[in-house]
Structure formats: C-alpha cells, structure tokens
Amino acid sequence: MGISLRYLSDHATAQEAVSDSFLKIFDQLPRQLAGIRSFKAWMRALVVRTAIDYFRKEKKNYRMTSLDADHDSFATSNEIAENQSVAEILELLDKLPPVWKVVFNLYEVEGYSHEEIGKMLLIPASSSRAYLAKSKQSLRKLITIQNGSH
C-alpha cells in the first residue's frame, strides 16, 4: 500500500491498485516462479507498474504543470535536507504536482532511468528530466519554507 500511495494520492485508487496488483501476482506467480530471483523485488516492481498504470488512467484529471512556468530561484544546502525526517519529506512530496511526484519517486526511489520513465508515463525522456529538476527545486523551496517556520 505504501508503494501505491507514493504514486497515487487518492487512497481509494491506491487501494484498488494494490488489489489489482495482488490479482496479477497470484495470476502470474505460477508462470513466473522459476524465473524469479527475488520474490520481494519482483512483487515490488509489479506493484509499481500497476500503480503507474492507474496513474496514467487518472492523468487526464491532473493539471499538467508547464515546464516553462516561472519559479523563484533559491538555494539551499544539503544540510537543510538532511535535517528533514523521511515522514516530513514524504509529506512535502504530496504538495508537488502529481506528475512531478511520480517522476521523483520513479527516478530517486525506484532507480528507473529517464528513458524508462518516459516509456512508462508516455512522455519524452527530456520531460522526465525537466520534471525531476522542477520537483527537486520545489522540494528545496518547501524545505526552506518549512525550516523558516520552525
């Protein structure tokens, strides 16, 4: 469920994706058993792909943020980010536009390349790079704002 919630902000949709993932796992397991080196990794990849499928279906409901939008430039040190707890960073991730959040998770958490992300989300690899840069920039700004209010 945690994996699904990282990609889908609506709890009901995330639950549906998890249920669908388990159906796929039970359906594919007998055929895939011999080729699975790590059951956990295989299952995780299947849940991520299923969540991305749901994200793509719902993408039409999200307002796509323009890559050309003006954003304030700011600087922050790594020390500021290191002072954040994982829970705080995950909370800040939820404030990003959905596409930025998904690209950030796929690249930084799951380790997919921009080309792989582009194929999954049906966007150019260059857009994946731009969304990642914008998500990191926005996260830095949110962290700076949050630390200023403490």
N, C-alpha and C positions, 0 to 999 in steps of 0.2 A: 504494500500500500504506500509506503514511503517513497518508493521509486516512482510510482504512478503520480503521486501528489507533486513531485518535483516538476512534472511536465504538464499536469492538468490542474488548474487552480480550483475547479469545481469538484467538490468532494463526491457528489453523486456520479459524475462522469469518471472520476478516478476509480471509484468502487466498481463501476461497470467494466472499466478496462482491466482491473485486477481479476474479476470473474472471468472475463473473456480470456485473459492470459492463462488462468488455470485450466480452462477448457482446452486451449491449444496445447498446454503442457501434457495433459492427460491423453490428448489425441495423438501427439507427435512422439511421446516417450517410447512406446513400443518400437517404432521405426528408427528412432534416433539413438537408442540406448547404447548400441555398440560403438557409435562414433563420438559419444560424449566423454570428454576428458575430465571436466569439472562440471558436475550437475548444477552447482550453485551459479557458476558463470553462465552456463547455457540458459538456465532459468531467468537470470537477471537480464540477459540480452533479449530474451523473448518478451519479458515484461516491458523493457524499454521500447522495443519495436512496436508492441501493441499500444503503448501509451502514445507514441509518435503517430500511429495510425489514427487514434482518436483525436489527437491534436490537429492533424491535417483536416479531419472531417469538421472540426469546430473552427478552424482557422478563418473561415468566411465570417464568423461572428466577431472576430477581433479586429480592431482598428490597426492597420499596419502603420507603423511609425515611419515617417520619412527619414531616410538616411541623410538627407540634406538639411534637416531641421537644425536651427541654430541652438547650440548648447553652450552654456557658460563653461569656459575653460577654468580649470582649477588644478592644483597639485596637492598630492598627499603622499606621505611617506609610508613605507611598508609597515612601520611601527604602529601606525594607526590601525591598519587592518589586522595586525597580529593581536591587538587588544580586544578584538571582537570575538564573541563566542560563536560557535557553529550555529546555535539557535538564532542569534541576532543576525548573522549573515543570511540564513535561510529566510528570516522574516523580511529582510531588506530585498532579497531576490524576488519576493512576492510583489514588491512595489514596481518592478520593471514591467515593461510591455511584454505580453506573453511570448512573442517570437524571440525577443532578446533573452528571456529567461531560459527558454528551451535550448537556444544555441549555446548559452553559457554552460548549462548542465551537460549537454552532449559533448562539448569540447573539453571543458575543465574537469568535469566529474567522471564522465564515461570514457574520455580519451579518443573520441572519434575525430577524424581529420575534417577539414572544411569541405573537401570534396564529398566525403561520406555524408556529412550533414546536409549539404546541398541536395544530394540524391534523396535523402530521407524526407526533407521538407519541401522538395520540389522548388528550390531556389538556386541561383548561381552560387558557386563557392565564394565569389567575391562579396556577395551579400552576407554570407555566413561570417566572413572575416569582419565586415563592417558592423554587423550586429554584435559580434563579440567585443569589438573595440568600444562600441557605444555602451554595452552592458557593463563593461569594466569601468568606464568613465563615470557612468551613472552610479554604480556601486560606491566608487570612491567618494563621489559627491554626497551620497546618502550617509556614508560612514562619517564623513567630515561634519555634516549637519547633526547627526546623532551624537557625536562626541562633543560638539559645541553645546548641545542642550543638556549634557550631564552635569 
